[in-house]
Amino acid sequence: MSANEHDVTNTEPKLLLPPTATAAEAEAAAEPTMQVLEVDGAKILLDKLGPVVVNTDGSISRIANWHELSEHERKTTLRRIGQRNQERRAALLEKAKAQSES
């Protein structure tokens, strides 16, 4: 390379990074919005993804179309999922207890 190649100035505009958020803005963005729901006296925290579903094998999943449900559908679903999750959890704990005793 010759000395002239280093002297050439770049005429392309520089790309700048977006301005950084203030500490308060960053903190607000980092905290997910949580909804508190009370089911049979127990408070349940929900995020935008909806409730966690406990499956019969102990795995967990979410309701895929939660964001599309109406408010009435969400309340009904929460009540039914909450009851079913409690039943499934109790059955799984009982099964685990029986296996550990044998």
Summary of the structure (lengths in Angstrom):
residues: 102
radius of gyration: 26.3
end to end distance: 79.5
largest distance: 84.1
contacts: 177
relative contact order: 0.11
helix: 46%
strand: 16%
